[in-house]
């Protein structure tokens, strides 16, 4: 079958969306299947300089910033992220732009024989590739064919058995963002177990850079790096002083002295203190690559990237019908704590109308506590809460939200329950005051779709 249109391409991919978590996250079998798939494609991942990013919070923002910073230094950069917000082509960016629909169809046809390979995988001959595995393979194939200078690859879930963990080159640079409790049913219920899953993206005889972590997380990362005979450097935003020699090594003298690092990071246009942490990790990563590969960092271009940075769906402030609307895809307690803390800091004393929905399986009880964290039950940032729902069928798996009635029952204050997302969105737009939409990146993406399809809305 020849795929002729972008809609046909989306329909073809939809056939590979798993229906259960077991088929979505099959562990080692899935990783071996992904490797076999890439081998059929000629192992394009081994033809690329890879920056591989894992972590619990900040992966997407860090990938975006690394890609943008490398681009500002004159490099051709491929960026693969997941999930996408509106368009699957967001997972295949070159130079900060999605590939065209025509290119997407062309490349999907090129790899279709490998997707439909009748022999299956030698490790899992009775199973078929998942949506995520296909798109990861497609990203490597496109980036290799386009001959990008660097490919920035965000893990899906975990790291060890993630479909992106297929690169064997020792010059792959692993980057670890903040690690916390999330996806505990799959990755483990302790920080140490989750840290192991994330740290296992580190290759043999390679290098890795991590943001400062909790002591038990750092211990695991160091142990993995030692076992793999690899170097690990930790980056701290708190001080420009040497931290076990690692921060200074990553950022080095070109960015030290006169607090030059902080001067650059303080130019960051992305709201939220946590984004400064992501920016410091991204800057350290690019600076390390400059040392390793022998290119000079242009600080002026770094400043320009930070001043114009915009990452959709993460503390994303928009004006809709002259009303302030803030979108943030916080979907675990660590991210929600960072978001609410930054919201209060940016808008002291301000109260918002919240539109909330949480993906099934997420720790929504803890996230609700963060949103309404007052001993007297009063809400420090909310005037009104509307609980809604979503169902996405165009992602790595079918993503359904928790029952809004169940969530409403957890609140110790009144809320409005409107299960229909379109109606909930239209209702909250009529409320007085600014709006916050959070709880899931899938919720944010679905609201973005509603905005895109409503030409009557005035968006600035």
N, C-alpha and C positions, 0 to 999 in steps of 0.2 A: 504493500500500500504506500502510495506517495502522498505525503501531507502537503496540501496546496495553500492553505490559509492559516493565519494565526489562530483563529477559532478552532480549526481542526487540530492544530498542535496542542491547544489547551485541552481539548476533548481526549486526545490520545494520552496525554499525561495523566488525566483524571482517572484513567483505567488502572493506574498504578498506585493510587492513593490507598494505603492500608486501611482496613476497617477496625483493627484492634491494636492495642499497644504492643502485644506480643509480636505482631508482624511489622510494626513500625520500628521497634527497638529489639531486634533479634540477637543482639550481643555479637559474639565472635563470628557467628555464621554470617551475619550481615556484613561485617567488615571484610571477611574473606570473599564474599560475593562481590562487594564493591571493587576489591583488588582485581578479581577475575575480569570484571567488566572493563576496567581501565586497561588491563592487559590486551583485551580484544581491540581496544582503541589505539594501541601502540604505546601505552604508558605515558601519556602526555604530561602527567604530573611530575615526571622525572626530567622534563625538559625545561622546567621553570624554577626561578628563584622564588621560594615560598616563604611568606610570613604567615604562620599558623596561629590563630588566636582562640584561646579557650578561657573559660571563667564562668562565674555565676552572674555577675553584674558588670555592665559596661562593655561587653564584647562588641556590640554593634557600633557604638560610638567610637571605640578605640580603633576598630577596623576602618571606619570612615575617615578618622583623622590621620591614621598612618597612610592610607591611600592618598589623601589630599596633600599631605606633607611631601610624600615622594613625588607626586605629580608636580608640586611647586618647584621641585629641584630639577625638573626637565625630563623625568622618566615617564615612560608609558606604563601605566599601572592597571592591572585587572583587579576587580573587587567582587568577591562572592559573599553574600550575606543571606541569612534566612532567619525568620520567615520574611516574605515580602509583605508590603502593606496593601498595595492595590494591584500591581502588575508583576507577573512572574519575571519579567525582564529586569526587574530591580536586582536580581541575583547575578546578573551578567553585565557589570559596568566596566567600561574602559574609559579612562580619562574623566571619570565622574559622570559619564553618560550611559544610559541603558543602550544595549545594542538594539538595532531596529527590529521591527516585526519580521521584515523580510529576511534579515540575517538569522533570526531565531529559527524560522521555518527551515532555512537552508541547512543550518548546522544540525537541527534535530533529524532531518532526513539523512544527513551524513552518518550519524551514529545509530540510526534505527536498526540496521542489520545486527549490531552488537546487542541492542536492547532485546531484539527478537530472536537472538541466537538459540537455536533449538537444542544445542547441547547443554544449555544451562550452565551453572557453575559446578566445577568439580567438587566444591565443598557443599553445595546445596542444590543438587540437580533438580529437585522438585519445586523449587521456589522461584519466584520472579522478582526482578528488581523493583525497588520501591521508588516512589516519586522523588524522594530526597536523593537517593543514590543516583538516579538518572541525571538529576540536575547538577549534582556535584561533578559527575563524570563529564557532563556537557560543559560545565565551567572550565575544567582543566583543558578539555579539547579546544574550546574556543580561544582561551588565553594562549595556549601553545601555538595554535594556528595564526593568531594575530601577533605572535612574537612579542608579548609584553615583556618589559624589563623586570617587573616584579608582579607577583600575584598575592593578594591579601585574602586569606581564606578564613572565614569564621566557622567554628564548629557548630554543629546542630545541637546535640545534647551530649554532655559529658566530654569525652575526648578519646579515651582508650579504644572503645569499639565504635566510635563515630565514623560515619561514611567518609569524612574528610581526612581521616588519619591513615592515609595511603601512601604518603611520600617517604621515601627511604633516603633521600639525599642528606648528607651530613651538614650541608650548608642551609638546610631549612632552619629558620629562626622561629622558635616557639615563644609565644607571648601569653602571659597569664594575667588576666584581670582579677578583680576582687572575687574571692571564693566564699560562698555561704551556703545555707541550707535551701535547696530547691531540687525538685525532681527526686525526692528522697526515696520514693517507691522503686525507682530504677537505679539510682546512683549510690544509694546507701543513706542511712539515717544519722550519720555523724559527719562532722567536718572532715575528719581524717579520711574516711572512706570516699567522700566526694572529692577531696583534694587529690587522692590517688588517681581517680578516674580522669581528672583534668590534667594532672601532671604527666600522665602517660602519653601525651602528644610529643613529649621531648624525645628526640631521636638519639641514637647512639653517636657518640663523638661529635656532638653538636653544641649549640648555644641556646640559652633561654633567658628571657627577661620577665620578671614578675613585679607587679606593684607590691608594696608592703602588705603582708598578710598577717592573720592571727597566728600566734606562736605554733599551735598544733598543725596549722596548714603549712606554714613555712618549713616545719620539720619534715613533713612528708615530701614536699617539693625538693628539698635538699637531698633527701634519701634517694629519690628517683634519679635525680641528676647525677649523684655519685655512682649509683649502680650502672648508669648508662655512660659513665665516663664523659659527662658533659658539664659545661660551665653554666652556672646560674647566677644572675645578677638581680638584685632587688632595688627598686626605685622608690624613693620616698619624696612626697611633695612637702612634707613638714619642715624640712631643713635642707639647705644647700650644702651642709657639711657632709663629710664622708660618712657613709654607713657601711661598715665592714669593707670599705673601698669600692663598693659596687655602684652606688649612685654616681659617684664622681667618675667612675670608669664609663658608665653609659652616657652620661651627659658631657663629660670631659671639659677641659679648660676652655674650649671655645664658647661654652655656655655658662661657665662659672666666673666668678668675680663680678662685683657690682650687682649681685642678684639678677644677672641677665636672664636666667631661667624664669624667674618669677615675673620679670617684666614682660617676657613673651607670653607666658601663660595667662597673665592678668589681662591680656588683650582679647582673650577668648570670648567670642560672641555667644557661645552656648550657655544658657542659664543653668544654674545648679552648681553647687560647690563640687559635687561628685564628678562633674565634667572636667574640672581642673585636674582631678586625679587621673582621669582618662587621658587628658591632653599631655600630662607629664609622662605617662607611660608611652604614648605615641611618639612624643618628641625624643625620649630616650631610645626607643626602637630605631627611629630613623637616624639618629646620631650614631648609634652603634653600627648601623649598616654603612654609614659614611666612613667610619674608621676602618671597618672590615674591607669594604670594596673600593676605598680610595677616592671618594668624592667629597667635595667641600660643601658644607651646609650654608646656604644663603639665608642668614637670619631675617633679612628684610622680607623674603618670600614666606618664611615661617610666620612672621607677624601678620602678613596679609591673609594667610590661610585662617589663622585663628580669629581675625577680625571679621571675616565673612562666613565663618562656619555656620552651617544649618543642617541639622539632622532630623528629618521628619519623624514625628511621633514621640520624641523624647524632649520633655519640657518645651514643647512646640507651641509658641504663642501666636495666635492668629486673631484677626478682627473679622468677625462674621456679622453682617448687618450692624456694623458699628459696635458690636459687643465683643468683649475680650473672652476668648475661648482658649484654654490651655489643655493640650493633649499630652498625655504621658503614658507610655506602655508599661508602667510598673506592674509586675505580676508576681512578685514574691515579697516577703517582709523586708528584706534587705533593701530592695529597690524602692519600696513604698516609703520606708523610713527616710531614705535619701531624698526622695521627691518631696514629701511633706515638709521636711526640714528646710529644704531650699525654697519651697513655696512660701513658708512663713517668713523666711529671711528676706525674700524679694518683695513680698507684699505684707509688711508688718501690720497687724490689726485688721487686715482685709478678710472678708468672708466670701465664700463661693458656693454656687450651686453645683453639686456633684452628680455626675451620671456614672454609675458603676455597674460593672459586670465582671465576673471572674471565671476563668476556665475551670472546668471540672478537674478536681484533684489538687488544686492549688490551696495554699493555706490562707483562705480568705478570712478566717476568724482573726488571725494575727494582723492581717492587713487592715481589717475594720477597726481593731483596737488602736492602730497607729493613726488612722484617719480621725477617730473620735476620742483621742487619748486625753481624757480629763476625768479625774476621780469623781466629780459630781455628775458625770454623765453628759455634760455640755460639750458641744463640739467647737474646738478652737478655730476651725477654718470653714465650717459648713453652715449655711443657712437652710439648705434643703438638700435632701438626698433622693435621687430617683434610681431605683434598681431595675435593670433591664436584662436582656439576654442576647446571645448571638449564636450563630451556627455557621461555621466556615467549611466549605467543601472544596476549596481551591488551594489547599496548602499541603504540607507533608503528611498530614493525617486529617481526618474529620475532627474538628474542634468544636465542642459544645460547651456552653457556659453552665455554671451551677444554676439550679432552680432559683429564680429571684425571690420566690416566697420563702424558701429555706434561708436565704441570706437575710431577708427582711426580718425574720424571726430572731436572728442573732443580734440585731441592733437594739440597744436600750433607749432608743429614741424613735420618734415617728419618722417614717419614710414613705415614699410613694412607689408602688410597684407597677411598672408598665412593661410587661414581657415583650411586646412588640417594639423592636429597636427603632424603627422609623417613627412610630408614634411617640416614643420616649424622647427621641432627639427633637422632634417638632415641639414637644411640650416644654422641654427645658430651655429652648431658644426663646420662649415667650416669657420666661421668668426675668425679674429684675436682677441686675447684678451680673458679675462675671461667672464663667462656667469652667469647671474642671471635668475632663473625661479621662478616667483612669481605671486600672484594675487588670487590664489585659491589652497586649499589643494587637490582638485580634479584634477587640472592641474598637480600638482606635482606627484600625484599617477599615472596618465595616462602616464607621461613621464617615471616614474619608470618602468612601464609595458613595454614600448618600449625598455628600456635599458635591462631589463630581457630577452626579446625575441630576442635581437640582440647579438649573441655570438661573433660577430666580434669586438665589443667595448671593449677596455681595461679599466676596472674600478678598481680604487684603492682608 
